[in-house]
Amino acid sequence: MTYEYRCKECEQTFDVIATVAEKAAGIEPECPECGSKETAQIFGAVGILSSTGSGGGFDPGPPCGPGMGAGCC
Ligand SMILES: [Zn+2]
């Protein structure tokens, strides 16, 4: 897992790679910029995957059949 943190000292943001177990145990990442441990995790908006697949509005047109004009089928 990758967790995003921001340094409270210098506002630097950085990624911390840790396992879920490590995260649960509590990790204190150091700021790579100034070495401060005054960091806070950033809970970004993860998982905003808009899916507009409900259909609607698309008309496939009339089915082919006898009496249809040229160009049918
Ligand atoms: Zn810093």
N, CA, C, O and the ligand as a Tripos MOL2 file, in Angstrom:
@<TRIPOS>MOLECULE
protein
  293   291    74     0     0
PROTEIN
NO_CHARGES

@<TRIPOS>ATOM
      1 N           0.8470   -1.1950    0.0000 N.3       1 MET1
      2 CA          0.0000    0.0000    0.0000 C.3       1 MET1
      3 C           0.8830    1.2450    0.0000 C.2       1 MET1
      4 O           1.9750    1.2670    0.5680 O.2       1 MET1
      5 N           0.3800    2.2480   -0.6400 N.am      2 THR2
      6 CA          1.0730    3.5250   -0.6420 C.3       2 THR2
      7 C           0.2130    4.5570    0.0760 C.2       2 THR2
      8 O          -0.9630    4.7420   -0.2370 O.2       2 THR2
      9 N           0.8210    5.2090    1.0280 N.am      3 TYR3
     10 CA          0.1000    6.2210    1.7820 C.3       3 TYR3
     11 C           0.7400    7.5750    1.5150 C.2       3 TYR3
     12 O           1.9600    7.6920    1.4040 O.2       3 TYR3
     13 N          -0.0840    8.5680    1.4150 N.am      4 GLU4
     14 CA          0.4290    9.8980    1.1400 C.3       4 GLU4
     15 C           0.4320   10.7200    2.4180 C.2       4 GLU4
     16 O          -0.5520   10.7760    3.1560 O.2       4 GLU4
     17 N           1.5560   11.3440    2.6470 N.am      5 TYR5
     18 CA          1.6970   12.1510    3.8480 C.3       5 TYR5
     19 C           2.1220   13.5720    3.4890 C.2       5 TYR5
     20 O           2.6900   13.8320    2.4280 O.2       5 TYR5
     21 N           1.8280   14.4610    4.3980 N.am      6 ARG6
     22 CA          2.2990   15.8270    4.2350 C.3       6 ARG6
     23 C           3.0410   16.2400    5.4880 C.2       6 ARG6
     24 O           2.6050   15.9980    6.6140 O.2       6 ARG6
     25 N           4.1680   16.8650    5.2550 N.am      7 CYS7
     26 CA          4.9670   17.3640    6.3690 C.3       7 CYS7
     27 C           4.3290   18.6350    6.9270 C.2       7 CYS7
     28 O           3.9570   19.5430    6.1850 O.2       7 CYS7
     29 N           4.2150   18.6720    8.2490 N.am      8 LYS8
     30 CA          3.6240   19.8490    8.8780 C.3       8 LYS8
     31 C           4.6260   20.9930    8.9730 C.2       8 LYS8
     32 O           4.2610   22.1450    9.2090 O.2       8 LYS8
     33 N           5.8900   20.6510    8.7830 N.am      9 GLU9
     34 CA          6.9280   21.6690    8.9100 C.3       9 GLU9
     35 C           7.1360   22.4400    7.6160 C.2       9 GLU9
     36 O           7.1970   23.6700    7.6040 O.2       9 GLU9
     37 N           7.2420   21.6860    6.5290 N.am     10 CYS10
     38 CA          7.5980   22.3320    5.2720 C.3      10 CYS10
     39 C           6.5700   22.0930    4.1690 C.2      10 CYS10
     40 O           6.7800   22.4700    3.0160 O.2      10 CYS10
     41 N           5.4550   21.4610    4.5410 N.am     11 GLU11
     42 CA          4.3630   21.2760    3.5840 C.3      11 GLU11
     43 C           4.7110   20.3290    2.4450 C.2      11 GLU11
     44 O           3.9810   20.2300    1.4590 O.2      11 GLU11
     45 N           5.8240   19.6410    2.5900 N.am     12 GLN12
     46 CA          6.2170   18.6910    1.5640 C.3      12 GLN12
     47 C           5.2790   17.4900    1.6160 C.2      12 GLN12
     48 O           4.9610   16.9830    2.6920 O.2      12 GLN12
     49 N           4.8500   17.0520    0.4650 N.am     13 THR13
     50 CA          4.0530   15.8380    0.4150 C.3      13 THR13
     51 C           4.9090   14.7120   -0.1450 C.2      13 THR13
     52 O           5.7400   14.9180   -1.0300 O.2      13 THR13
     53 N           4.6880   13.5300    0.3870 N.am     14 PHE14
     54 CA          5.4990   12.3990   -0.0470 C.3      14 PHE14
     55 C           4.7130   11.1160    0.1810 C.2      14 PHE14
     56 O           3.7810   11.0590    0.9840 O.2      14 PHE14
     57 N           5.1150   10.1110   -0.5420 N.am     15 ASP15
     58 CA          4.4550    8.8130   -0.4430 C.3      15 ASP15
     59 C           5.2370    7.9050    0.4960 C.2      15 ASP15
     60 O           6.4680    7.9100    0.5160 O.2      15 ASP15
     61 N           4.5000    7.1380    1.2610 N.am     16 VAL16
     62 CA          5.1110    6.1600    2.1520 C.3      16 VAL16
     63 C           4.5500    4.7930    1.7870 C.2      16 VAL16
     64 O           3.3380    4.5740    1.7730 O.2      16 VAL16
     65 N           5.4650    3.8890    1.4940 N.am     17 ILE17
     66 CA          5.0390    2.5350    1.1670 C.3      17 ILE17
     67 C           5.1360    1.6780    2.4150 C.2      17 ILE17
     68 O           6.2070    1.5480    3.0080 O.2      17 ILE17
     69 N           4.0280    1.1020    2.8060 N.am     18 ALA18
     70 CA          4.0050    0.2580    3.9940 C.3      18 ALA18
     71 C           2.9280   -0.7890    3.8230 C.2      18 ALA18
     72 O           1.9650   -0.6020    3.0790 O.2      18 ALA18
     73 N           3.1030   -1.8710    4.5100 N.am     19 THR19
     74 CA          2.0730   -2.9000    4.4790 C.3      19 THR19
     75 C           0.9150   -2.4730    5.3640 C.2      19 THR19
     76 O           1.0390   -1.5550    6.1750 O.2      19 THR19
     77 N          -0.1970   -3.1410    5.1980 N.am     20 VAL20
     78 CA         -1.3590   -2.8220    6.0180 C.3      20 VAL20
     79 C          -1.0400   -3.0630    7.4900 C.2      20 VAL20
     80 O          -1.4710   -2.3140    8.3660 O.2      20 VAL20
     81 N          -0.2750   -4.1230    7.7430 N.am     21 ALA21
     82 CA          0.0940   -4.4470    9.1190 C.3      21 ALA21
     83 C           0.9660   -3.3400    9.7210 C.2      21 ALA21
     84 O           0.7950   -2.9440   10.8740 O.2      21 ALA21
     85 N           1.8950   -2.8620    8.9100 N.am     22 GLU22
     86 CA          2.7590   -1.7790    9.3820 C.3      22 GLU22
     87 C           1.9560   -0.5120    9.6450 C.2      22 GLU22
     88 O           2.1880    0.2090   10.6150 O.2      22 GLU22
     89 N           1.0160   -0.2690    8.7590 N.am     23 LYS23
     90 CA          0.1850    0.9180    8.9190 C.3      23 LYS23
     91 C          -0.6630    0.8080   10.1750 C.2      23 LYS23
     92 O          -0.8410    1.7780   10.9120 O.2      23 LYS23
     93 N          -1.1850   -0.3960   10.4060 N.am     24 ALA24
     94 CA         -2.0330   -0.6120   11.5800 C.3      24 ALA24
     95 C          -1.2230   -0.4560   12.8590 C.2      24 ALA24
     96 O          -1.7320   -0.0020   13.8840 O.2      24 ALA24
     97 N           0.0470   -0.8410   12.7820 N.am     25 ALA25
     98 CA          0.9110   -0.7280   13.9490 C.3      25 ALA25
     99 C           1.3130    0.7170   14.2050 C.2      25 ALA25
    100 O           1.7940    1.0690   15.2820 O.2      25 ALA25
    101 N           1.1070    1.5260   13.2050 N.am     26 GLY26
    102 CA          1.4410    2.9390   13.3760 C.3      26 GLY26
    103 C           2.7970    3.2500   12.8010 C.2      26 GLY26
    104 O           3.8210    2.8130   13.3260 O.2      26 GLY26
    105 N           2.8040    3.9910   11.7390 N.am     27 ILE27
    106 CA          4.0760    4.3600   11.1360 C.3      27 ILE27
    107 C           4.3090    5.8500   11.3320 C.2      27 ILE27
    108 O           3.3820    6.6590   11.3080 O.2      27 ILE27
    109 N           5.5610    6.1790   11.5240 N.am     28 GLU28
    110 CA          5.9270    7.5820   11.6950 C.3      28 GLU28
    111 C           6.9210    7.9540   10.6090 C.2      28 GLU28
    112 O           8.1280    7.9860   10.8460 O.2      28 GLU28
    113 N           6.4180    8.2310    9.4370 N.am     29 PRO29
    114 CA          7.3220    8.5370    8.3330 C.3      29 PRO29
    115 C           8.0350    9.8620    8.5410 C.2      29 PRO29
    116 O           7.4800   10.8210    9.0780 O.2      29 PRO29
    117 N           9.2630    9.8800    8.1050 N.am     30 GLU30
    118 CA         10.0210   11.1280    8.1870 C.3      30 GLU30
    119 C           9.8810   11.8980    6.8870 C.2      30 GLU30
    120 O           9.8340   11.3190    5.8020 O.2      30 GLU30
    121 N           9.8170   13.1790    7.0180 N.am     31 CYS31
    122 CA          9.7660   14.0270    5.8380 C.3      31 CYS31
    123 C          11.0910   13.9060    5.0930 C.2      31 CYS31
    124 O          12.1530   14.1120    5.6820 O.2      31 CYS31
    125 N          11.0420   13.5800    3.8260 N.am     32 PRO32
    126 CA         12.2820   13.4440    3.0550 C.3      32 PRO32
    127 C          12.9500   14.7960    2.8140 C.2      32 PRO32
    128 O          14.1130   14.8650    2.4180 O.2      32 PRO32
    129 N          12.2160   15.8390    3.0530 N.am     33 GLU33
    130 CA         12.7350   17.1770    2.7780 C.3      33 GLU33
    131 C          13.4960   17.7290    3.9830 C.2      33 GLU33
    132 O          14.6190   18.2190    3.8570 O.2      33 GLU33
    133 N          12.8630   17.6400    5.1500 N.am     34 CYS34
    134 CA         13.4890   18.2510    6.3280 C.3      34 CYS34
    135 C          13.7070   17.2630    7.4570 C.2      34 CYS34
    136 O          14.2740   17.6140    8.4910 O.2      34 CYS34
    137 N          13.2610   16.0290    7.2650 N.am     35 GLY35
    138 CA         13.5140   15.0090    8.2710 C.3      35 GLY35
    139 C          12.5790   15.0660    9.4610 C.2      35 GLY35
    140 O          12.7610   14.3280   10.4290 O.2      35 GLY35
    141 N          11.5920   15.9220    9.4040 N.am     36 SER36
    142 CA         10.6620   16.0390   10.5150 C.3      36 SER36
    143 C           9.7190   14.8490   10.5570 C.2      36 SER36
    144 O           9.3590   14.2850    9.5230 O.2      36 SER36
    145 N           9.3320   14.4820   11.7520 N.am     37 LYS37
    146 CA          8.3320   13.4240   11.8960 C.3      37 LYS37
    147 C           6.9490   14.0140   12.1500 C.2      37 LYS37
    148 O           5.9850   13.2980   12.4220 O.2      37 LYS37
    149 N           6.8840   15.3060   12.0570 N.am     38 GLU38
    150 CA          5.5810   15.9650   12.2000 C.3      38 GLU38
    151 C           4.8590   15.8730   10.8690 C.2      38 GLU38
    152 O           4.8150   16.8230   10.0880 O.2      38 GLU38
    153 N           4.2980   14.7020   10.6390 N.am     39 THR39
    154 CA          3.6320   14.4660    9.3680 C.3      39 THR39
    155 C           2.1920   14.0450    9.6040 C.2      39 THR39
    156 O           1.8420   13.5380   10.6690 O.2      39 THR39
    157 N           1.3910   14.2570    8.6190 N.am     40 ALA40
    158 CA         -0.0100   13.8660    8.7030 C.3      40 ALA40
    159 C          -0.4000   13.1900    7.4100 C.2      40 ALA40
    160 O          -0.0190   13.6060    6.3160 O.2      40 ALA40
    161 N          -1.1640   12.1430    7.5730 N.am     41 GLN41
    162 CA         -1.5710   11.4200    6.3790 C.3      41 GLN41
    163 C          -2.6150   12.2120    5.6110 C.2      41 GLN41
    164 O          -3.4840   12.8670    6.1850 O.2      41 GLN41
    165 N          -2.4990   12.1300    4.3250 N.am     42 ILE42
    166 CA         -3.4700   12.7740    3.4480 C.3      42 ILE42
    167 C          -4.4510   11.7140    2.9730 C.2      42 ILE42
    168 O          -4.0770   10.7100    2.3670 O.2      42 ILE42
    169 N          -5.6910   11.9680    3.2640 N.am     43 PHE43
    170 CA         -6.7080   11.0400    2.7870 C.3      43 PHE43
    171 C          -7.3240   11.6250    1.5280 C.2      43 PHE43
    172 O          -8.3040   12.3690    1.5640 O.2      43 PHE43
    173 N          -6.7190   11.2620    0.4370 N.am     44 GLY44
    174 CA         -7.2040   11.8060   -0.8250 C.3      44 GLY44
    175 C          -8.4790   11.1410   -1.2750 C.2      44 GLY44
    176 O          -8.9170   10.1320   -0.7220 O.2      44 GLY44
    177 N          -9.0400   11.7140   -2.2580 N.am     45 ALA45
    178 CA        -10.2640   11.1650   -2.8260 C.3      45 ALA45
    179 C          -9.8970   10.0330   -3.7710 C.2      45 ALA45
    180 O          -9.7430   10.2220   -4.9780 O.2      45 ALA45
    181 N          -9.7620    8.8580   -3.1870 N.am     46 VAL46
    182 CA         -9.3830    7.7000   -3.9830 C.3      46 VAL46
    183 C         -10.6390    6.9610   -4.4300 C.2      46 VAL46
    184 O         -11.5810    6.7900   -3.6550 O.2      46 VAL46
    185 N         -10.6420    6.5460   -5.6230 N.am     47 GLY47
    186 CA        -11.7220    5.7050   -6.0940 C.3      47 GLY47
    187 C         -12.8500    6.4700   -6.7590 C.2      47 GLY47
    188 O         -13.9700    5.9710   -6.8710 O.2      47 GLY47
    189 N         -12.5550    7.6670   -7.1930 N.am     48 ILE48
    190 CA        -13.5840    8.3950   -7.9360 C.3      48 ILE48
    191 C         -13.5020    7.9820   -9.3980 C.2      48 ILE48
    192 O         -12.8750    8.6460  -10.2240 O.2      48 ILE48
    193 N         -14.1360    6.8980   -9.6810 N.am     49 LEU49
    194 CA        -14.1610    6.4090  -11.0490 C.3      49 LEU49
    195 C         -15.5960    6.4990  -11.5460 C.2      49 LEU49
    196 O         -16.4110    5.6020  -11.3260 O.2      49 LEU49
    197 N         -15.8720    7.5710  -12.2020 N.am     50 SER50
    198 CA        -17.2350    7.7770  -12.6730 C.3      50 SER50
    199 C         -17.5640    6.7730  -13.7690 C.2      50 SER50
    200 O         -16.8410    6.6460  -14.7580 O.2      50 SER50
    201 N         -18.6290    6.0900  -13.5780 N.am     51 SER51
    202 CA        -19.0450    5.1120  -14.5650 C.3      51 SER51
    203 C         -20.4540    5.4560  -15.0230 C.2      51 SER51
    204 O         -21.4360    5.2590  -14.3060 O.2      51 SER51
    205 N         -20.5150    5.9650  -16.2120 N.am     52 THR52
    206 CA        -21.8270    6.3050  -16.7630 C.3      52 THR52
    207 C         -22.1730    5.2670  -17.8190 C.2      52 THR52
    208 O         -22.0880    5.5290  -19.0190 O.2      52 THR52
    209 N         -22.5520    4.1250  -17.3690 N.am     53 GLY53
    210 CA        -22.8560    3.0510  -18.3000 C.3      53 GLY53
    211 C         -24.2770    2.5600  -18.1630 C.2      53 GLY53
    212 O         -24.5820    1.4120  -18.4880 O.2      53 GLY53
    213 N         -25.1380    3.4210  -17.6870 N.am     54 SER54
    214 CA        -26.5180    3.0010  -17.4990 C.3      54 SER54
    215 C         -27.3080    3.0220  -18.7970 C.2      54 SER54
    216 O         -28.4760    2.6350  -18.8290 O.2      54 SER54
    217 N         -26.6680    3.4720  -19.8620 N.am     55 GLY55
    218 CA        -27.3330    3.4690  -21.1480 C.3      55 GLY55
    219 C         -28.4370    4.5040  -21.2320 C.2      55 GLY55
    220 O         -28.4680    5.4760  -20.4780 O.2      55 GLY55
    221 N         -29.3240    4.2730  -22.1500 N.am     56 GLY56
    222 CA        -30.4230    5.2040  -22.3120 C.3      56 GLY56
    223 C         -30.0980    6.2490  -23.3650 C.2      56 GLY56
    224 O         -28.9860    6.7720  -23.4240 O.2      56 GLY56
    225 N         -31.0620    6.5320  -24.1710 N.am     57 GLY57
    226 CA        -30.8820    7.5780  -25.1670 C.3      57 GLY57
    227 C         -30.3600    7.0750  -26.4940 C.2      57 GLY57
    228 O         -30.4620    7.7640  -27.5090 O.2      57 GLY57
    229 N         -29.8110    5.8970  -26.4930 N.am     58 PHE58
    230 CA        -29.2900    5.3590  -27.7520 C.3      58 PHE58
    231 C         -30.3710    4.5480  -28.4670 C.2      58 PHE58
    232 O         -30.8530    3.5440  -27.9420 O.2      58 PHE58
    233 N         -30.7410    4.9810  -29.6410 N.am     59 ASP59
    234 CA        -31.7690    4.2860  -30.4180 C.3      59 ASP59
    235 C         -31.1130    3.4920  -31.5320 C.2      59 ASP59
    236 O         -30.5490    4.0960  -32.4440 O.2      59 ASP59
    237 N         -31.1590    2.1760  -31.5030 N.am     60 PRO60
    238 CA        -30.5040    1.3690  -32.5380 C.3      60 PRO60
    239 C         -31.2150    1.4540  -33.8790 C.2      60 PRO60
    240 O         -30.6940    0.9620  -34.8800 O.2      60 PRO60
    241 N         -32.3670    2.0540  -33.9210 N.am     61 GLY61
    242 CA        -33.0790    2.1850  -35.1830 C.3      61 GLY61
    243 C         -34.0250    1.0290  -35.4000 C.2      61 GLY61
    244 O         -34.0350    0.0600  -34.6420 O.2      61 GLY61
    245 N         -34.8090    1.1420  -36.4340 N.am     62 PRO62
    246 CA        -35.7910    0.0830  -36.7080 C.3      62 PRO62
    247 C         -35.1030   -1.1730  -37.2000 C.2      62 PRO62
    248 O         -34.0710   -1.0890  -37.8660 O.2      62 PRO62
    249 N         -35.6380   -2.3100  -36.8940 N.am     63 PRO63
    250 CA        -35.0580   -3.5770  -37.3710 C.3      63 PRO63
    251 C         -35.2430   -3.7140  -38.8790 C.2      63 PRO63
    252 O         -36.1750   -3.1750  -39.4750 O.2      63 PRO63
    253 N         -34.3210   -4.4540  -39.4590 N.am     64 CYS64
    254 CA        -34.4000   -4.6790  -40.9000 C.3      64 CYS64
    255 C         -35.5640   -5.6110  -41.2170 C.2      64 CYS64
    256 O         -35.9500   -6.4420  -40.3960 O.2      64 CYS64
    257 N         -36.0950   -5.4660  -42.3730 N.am     65 GLY65
    258 CA        -37.2010   -6.3210  -42.7490 C.3      65 GLY65
    259 C         -37.7210   -5.9430  -44.1270 C.2      65 GLY65
    260 O         -37.2180   -5.0200  -44.7680 O.2      65 GLY65
    261 N         -38.6820   -6.6350  -44.5460 N.am     66 PRO66
    262 CA        -39.2930   -6.3290  -45.8480 C.3      66 PRO66
    263 C         -39.8490   -4.9110  -45.8790 C.2      66 PRO66
    264 O         -40.4320   -4.4310  -44.9060 O.2      66 PRO66
    265 N         -39.6620   -4.2790  -46.9740 N.am     67 GLY67
    266 CA        -40.1920   -2.9340  -47.0910 C.3      67 GLY67
    267 C         -39.2000   -1.8570  -46.7270 C.2      67 GLY67
    268 O         -39.4590   -0.6720  -46.9390 O.2      67 GLY67
    269 N         -38.0750   -2.2510  -46.1850 N.am     68 MET68
    270 CA        -37.0780   -1.2610  -45.8340 C.3      68 MET68
    271 C         -36.4140   -0.7470  -47.1010 C.2      68 MET68
    272 O         -36.2950   -1.4880  -48.0760 O.2      68 MET68
    273 N         -36.0000    0.4550  -47.1060 N.am     69 GLY69
    274 CA        -35.4150    1.0720  -48.2810 C.3      69 GLY69
    275 C         -34.0380    0.5450  -48.5810 C.2      69 GLY69
    276 O         -33.5280   -0.3480  -47.9050 O.2      69 GLY69
    277 N         -33.4450    1.1170  -49.6150 N.am     70 ALA70
    278 CA        -32.0970    0.7340  -50.0030 C.3      70 ALA70
    279 C         -31.1220    1.0730  -48.8750 C.2      70 ALA70
    280 O         -31.2750    2.0730  -48.1730 O.2      70 ALA70
    281 N         -30.1370    0.2270  -48.7290 N.am     71 GLY71
    282 CA        -29.1540    0.4820  -47.6700 C.3      71 GLY71
    283 C         -29.4420   -0.3280  -46.4380 C.2      71 GLY71
    284 O         -28.6290   -0.4010  -45.5160 O.2      71 GLY71
    285 N         -30.5980   -0.9310  -46.4300 N.am     72 CYS72
    286 CA        -30.9080   -1.7740  -45.2800 C.3      72 CYS72
    287 C         -30.1510   -3.0870  -45.4050 C.2      72 CYS72
    288 O         -30.1940   -3.7460  -46.4440 O.2      72 CYS72
    289 N         -29.4750   -3.4510  -44.3620 N.am     73 CYS73
    290 CA        -28.7070   -4.6910  -44.3180 C.3      73 CYS73
    291 C         -27.6190   -4.7060  -45.4020 C.2      73 CYS73
    292 O         -26.8720   -5.6780  -45.5140 O.2      73 CYS73
    293 ZN          9.3930   18.6270    6.0390 Zn       74 ZN74
@<TRIPOS>BOND
     1     1     2 1
     2     2     3 1
     3     3     4 2
     4     3     5 am
     5     5     6 1
     6     6     7 1
     7     7     8 2
     8     7     9 am
     9     9    10 1
    10    10    11 1
    11    11    12 2
    12    11    13 am
    13    13    14 1
    14    14    15 1
    15    15    16 2
    16    15    17 am
    17    17    18 1
    18    18    19 1
    19    19    20 2
    20    19    21 am
    21    21    22 1
    22    22    23 1
    23    23    24 2
    24    23    25 am
    25    25    26 1
    26    26    27 1
    27    27    28 2
    28    27    29 am
    29    29    30 1
    30    30    31 1
    31    31    32 2
    32    31    33 am
    33    33    34 1
    34    34    35 1
    35    35    36 2
    36    35    37 am
    37    37    38 1
    38    38    39 1
    39    39    40 2
    40    39    41 am
    41    41    42 1
    42    42    43 1
    43    43    44 2
    44    43    45 am
    45    45    46 1
    46    46    47 1
    47    47    48 2
    48    47    49 am
    49    49    50 1
    50    50    51 1
    51    51    52 2
    52    51    53 am
    53    53    54 1
    54    54    55 1
    55    55    56 2
    56    55    57 am
    57    57    58 1
    58    58    59 1
    59    59    60 2
    60    59    61 am
    61    61    62 1
    62    62    63 1
    63    63    64 2
    64    63    65 am
    65    65    66 1
    66    66    67 1
    67    67    68 2
    68    67    69 am
    69    69    70 1
    70    70    71 1
    71    71    72 2
    72    71    73 am
    73    73    74 1
    74    74    75 1
    75    75    76 2
    76    75    77 am
    77    77    78 1
    78    78    79 1
    79    79    80 2
    80    79    81 am
    81    81    82 1
    82    82    83 1
    83    83    84 2
    84    83    85 am
    85    85    86 1
    86    86    87 1
    87    87    88 2
    88    87    89 am
    89    89    90 1
    90    90    91 1
    91    91    92 2
    92    91    93 am
    93    93    94 1
    94    94    95 1
    95    95    96 2
    96    95    97 am
    97    97    98 1
    98    98    99 1
    99    99   100 2
   100    99   101 am
   101   101   102 1
   102   102   103 1
   103   103   104 2
   104   103   105 am
   105   105   106 1
   106   106   107 1
   107   107   108 2
   108   107   109 am
   109   109   110 1
   110   110   111 1
   111   111   112 2
   112   111   113 am
   113   113   114 1
   114   114   115 1
   115   115   116 2
   116   115   117 am
   117   117   118 1
   118   118   119 1
   119   119   120 2
   120   119   121 am
   121   121   122 1
   122   122   123 1
   123   123   124 2
   124   123   125 am
   125   125   126 1
   126   126   127 1
   127   127   128 2
   128   127   129 am
   129   129   130 1
   130   130   131 1
   131   131   132 2
   132   131   133 am
   133   133   134 1
   134   134   135 1
   135   135   136 2
   136   135   137 am
   137   137   138 1
   138   138   139 1
   139   139   140 2
   140   139   141 am
   141   141   142 1
   142   142   143 1
   143   143   144 2
   144   143   145 am
   145   145   146 1
   146   146   147 1
   147   147   148 2
   148   147   149 am
   149   149   150 1
   150   150   151 1
   151   151   152 2
   152   151   153 am
   153   153   154 1
   154   154   155 1
   155   155   156 2
   156   155   157 am
   157   157   158 1
   158   158   159 1
   159   159   160 2
   160   159   161 am
   161   161   162 1
   162   162   163 1
   163   163   164 2
   164   163   165 am
   165   165   166 1
   166   166   167 1
   167   167   168 2
   168   167   169 am
   169   169   170 1
   170   170   171 1
   171   171   172 2
   172   171   173 am
   173   173   174 1
   174   174   175 1
   175   175   176 2
   176   175   177 am
   177   177   178 1
   178   178   179 1
   179   179   180 2
   180   179   181 am
   181   181   182 1
   182   182   183 1
   183   183   184 2
   184   183   185 am
   185   185   186 1
   186   186   187 1
   187   187   188 2
   188   187   189 am
   189   189   190 1
   190   190   191 1
   191   191   192 2
   192   191   193 am
   193   193   194 1
   194   194   195 1
   195   195   196 2
   196   195   197 am
   197   197   198 1
   198   198   199 1
   199   199   200 2
   200   199   201 am
   201   201   202 1
   202   202   203 1
   203   203   204 2
   204   203   205 am
   205   205   206 1
   206   206   207 1
   207   207   208 2
   208   207   209 am
   209   209   210 1
   210   210   211 1
   211   211   212 2
   212   211   213 am
   213   213   214 1
   214   214   215 1
   215   215   216 2
   216   215   217 am
   217   217   218 1
   218   218   219 1
   219   219   220 2
   220   219   221 am
   221   221   222 1
   222   222   223 1
   223   223   224 2
   224   223   225 am
   225   225   226 1
   226   226   227 1
   227   227   228 2
   228   227   229 am
   229   229   230 1
   230   230   231 1
   231   231   232 2
   232   231   233 am
   233   233   234 1
   234   234   235 1
   235   235   236 2
   236   235   237 am
   237   237   238 1
   238   238   239 1
   239   239   240 2
   240   239   241 am
   241   241   242 1
   242   242   243 1
   243   243   244 2
   244   243   245 am
   245   245   246 1
   246   246   247 1
   247   247   248 2
   248   247   249 am
   249   249   250 1
   250   250   251 1
   251   251   252 2
   252   251   253 am
   253   253   254 1
   254   254   255 1
   255   255   256 2
   256   255   257 am
   257   257   258 1
   258   258   259 1
   259   259   260 2
   260   259   261 am
   261   261   262 1
   262   262   263 1
   263   263   264 2
   264   263   265 am
   265   265   266 1
   266   266   267 1
   267   267   268 2
   268   267   269 am
   269   269   270 1
   270   270   271 1
   271   271   272 2
   272   271   273 am
   273   273   274 1
   274   274   275 1
   275   275   276 2
   276   275   277 am
   277   277   278 1
   278   278   279 1
   279   279   280 2
   280   279   281 am
   281   281   282 1
   282   282   283 1
   283   283   284 2
   284   283   285 am
   285   285   286 1
   286   286   287 1
   287   287   288 2
   288   287   289 am
   289   289   290 1
   290   290   291 1
   291   291   292 2
@<TRIPOS>SUBSTRUCTURE
     1 MET1         2 RESIDUE 1 A MET
     2 THR2         6 RESIDUE 1 A THR
     3 TYR3        10 RESIDUE 1 A TYR
     4 GLU4        14 RESIDUE 1 A GLU
     5 TYR5        18 RESIDUE 1 A TYR
     6 ARG6        22 RESIDUE 1 A ARG
     7 CYS7        26 RESIDUE 1 A CYS
     8 LYS8        30 RESIDUE 1 A LYS
     9 GLU9        34 RESIDUE 1 A GLU
    10 CYS10       38 RESIDUE 1 A CYS
    11 GLU11       42 RESIDUE 1 A GLU
    12 GLN12       46 RESIDUE 1 A GLN
    13 THR13       50 RESIDUE 1 A THR
    14 PHE14       54 RESIDUE 1 A PHE
    15 ASP15       58 RESIDUE 1 A ASP
    16 VAL16       62 RESIDUE 1 A VAL
    17 ILE17       66 RESIDUE 1 A ILE
    18 ALA18       70 RESIDUE 1 A ALA
    19 THR19       74 RESIDUE 1 A THR
    20 VAL20       78 RESIDUE 1 A VAL
    21 ALA21       82 RESIDUE 1 A ALA
    22 GLU22       86 RESIDUE 1 A GLU
    23 LYS23       90 RESIDUE 1 A LYS
    24 ALA24       94 RESIDUE 1 A ALA
    25 ALA25       98 RESIDUE 1 A ALA
    26 GLY26      102 RESIDUE 1 A GLY
    27 ILE27      106 RESIDUE 1 A ILE
    28 GLU28      110 RESIDUE 1 A GLU
    29 PRO29      114 RESIDUE 1 A PRO
    30 GLU30      118 RESIDUE 1 A GLU
    31 CYS31      122 RESIDUE 1 A CYS
    32 PRO32      126 RESIDUE 1 A PRO
    33 GLU33      130 RESIDUE 1 A GLU
    34 CYS34      134 RESIDUE 1 A CYS
    35 GLY35      138 RESIDUE 1 A GLY
    36 SER36      142 RESIDUE 1 A SER
    37 LYS37      146 RESIDUE 1 A LYS
    38 GLU38      150 RESIDUE 1 A GLU
    39 THR39      154 RESIDUE 1 A THR
    40 ALA40      158 RESIDUE 1 A ALA
    41 GLN41      162 RESIDUE 1 A GLN
    42 ILE42      166 RESIDUE 1 A ILE
    43 PHE43      170 RESIDUE 1 A PHE
    44 GLY44      174 RESIDUE 1 A GLY
    45 ALA45      178 RESIDUE 1 A ALA
    46 VAL46      182 RESIDUE 1 A VAL
    47 GLY47      186 RESIDUE 1 A GLY
    48 ILE48      190 RESIDUE 1 A ILE
    49 LEU49      194 RESIDUE 1 A LEU
    50 SER50      198 RESIDUE 1 A SER
    51 SER51      202 RESIDUE 1 A SER
    52 THR52      206 RESIDUE 1 A THR
    53 GLY53      210 RESIDUE 1 A GLY
    54 SER54      214 RESIDUE 1 A SER
    55 GLY55      218 RESIDUE 1 A GLY
    56 GLY56      222 RESIDUE 1 A GLY
    57 GLY57      226 RESIDUE 1 A GLY
    58 PHE58      230 RESIDUE 1 A PHE
    59 ASP59      234 RESIDUE 1 A ASP
    60 PRO60      238 RESIDUE 1 A PRO
    61 GLY61      242 RESIDUE 1 A GLY
    62 PRO62      246 RESIDUE 1 A PRO
    63 PRO63      250 RESIDUE 1 A PRO
    64 CYS64      254 RESIDUE 1 A CYS
    65 GLY65      258 RESIDUE 1 A GLY
    66 PRO66      262 RESIDUE 1 A PRO
    67 GLY67      266 RESIDUE 1 A GLY
    68 MET68      270 RESIDUE 1 A MET
    69 GLY69      274 RESIDUE 1 A GLY
    70 ALA70      278 RESIDUE 1 A ALA
    71 GLY71      282 RESIDUE 1 A GLY
    72 CYS72      286 RESIDUE 1 A CYS
    73 CYS73      290 RESIDUE 1 A CYS
    74 ZN74       293 GROUP 0 **** ****
